Amino acid sequence: MNIYSTSAYYLSVSQKEHHQMIEYMKKKEMDLLRSLTIDHIQKTCDAVLEKLP
């Protein structure tokens, strides 16, 4: 969370993805939800690894 909150880009992308995930849940679009969630987690991991010394 700290990495995303220090970057306007990461924060914006993360918020959009979270909102989209909620929409997919409401519509029960599980395949789209699964795909977006996997992509979101991978981007988060990449961002964390990028910031490590």
Rosetta blueprint (number, residue, H / E / L):
1 M L
2 N H
3 I H
4 Y H
5 S H
6 T L
7 S L
8 A H
9 Y H
10 Y H
11 L H
12 S H
13 V H
14 S H
15 Q H
16 K H
17 E H
18 H H
19 H H
20 Q H
21 M H
22 I H
23 E H
24 Y H
25 M H
26 K H
27 K L
28 K L
29 E L
30 M H
31 D H
32 L H
33 L H
34 R H
35 S H
36 L H
37 T H
38 I H
39 D H
40 H H
41 I H
42 Q H
43 K H
44 T H
45 C H
46 D H
47 A H
48 V H
49 L H
50 E H
51 K H
52 L L
53 P L
